[in-house]
């Protein structure tokens, strides 16, 4: 244990009646839900970047956090790792996630950045052996440095494309070295600001070529984890090529990669795209590309990605209902891509933010499981479409307009509308909360 969290105890489950803020009220990792422990259902991970690399700035002000590991040396990087694994242990999370730029100094060249990454990966490996903490996924930061201001794979400069490809390789190597269960492609600037200087067709082809290289490298190296794309709308570029699940699926189909790549869906990004979280999860399930989730929330009065810790149990219930309907996580999990508010300065704030988020997710999972097990919602859904289960209705999907018109005339069809019963179903959901 490090000194940073002095006075903060290791967290444990104490139940809904406890007054101890440093305890879980709903998250009992060993509790069995639908035949599987809550730990294995939720597969919690901490995000290295927001918890340990973010300085507390916003568009109108700079750093507010003072952390002893803020610096540009390998000594600072190792201290950061010490504190990170200390927090992982106190929380009892089984996983963490990172970008390369979160964990190592940039260095003065690609070679130096790679050496720094390799050194900290070796340090991580020791920490993981000592603690049993595992890597849910790794990724490359191809958006913060000024070289990526016009994108990475989609950049008009082929040198930036090459630098990005090389960086991805080093991050995939790091992920495999640490036994990571997924590799994520986060296209933070894979989009454009204006069509006046953009060749959209060329940029999409470049992005497709890069993704094919990633898939090829996965198979070449024998990486058993999933390759994930994280849909990202609007922010920071006005038009993102990975806008939402549907857009990503169209991109994958266009380049023949729909069987190779899945999606990592973030709640905040779903909202920015004009969807609900459960919509994106359900669509990914129906398209066969559901992989993992980043858990956070947005402030609905703000038009940008605020990355707040989740606290809305009804929203979590609907989200985990779709996760359970998808069969649960395979290699994916629940990564807290969430950050403190810039005024939350105390070390304890970082712990308590995760405690609240983990409890909200656990409460949502239990409500979703009860709802699924009870079966009333699915029964109502099935009843609404029962007419399609008849042979005549099924055959109609393979028919033609002329035949269907004749059938309507002969049967003198005069369909009567039926209630969708939305309010009744909303009341039903609320019974489980």
Helices and strands as residue ranges (DSSP letters): E 32-33, E 36-37, H 38-42, E 44-47, H 48-48, I 49-53, H 74-91, E 95-99, H 100-103, H 110-131, E 134-139, G 146-148, H 158-177, E 182-185, E 191-192, G 195-197, H 200-221, E 226-229, E 239-240, H 245-254, E 261-266, H 267-272, H 277-287, E 290-294, H 313-325, E 334-336, H 347-374, H 376-384, G 386-389, H 391-396, H 401-411, H 422-430
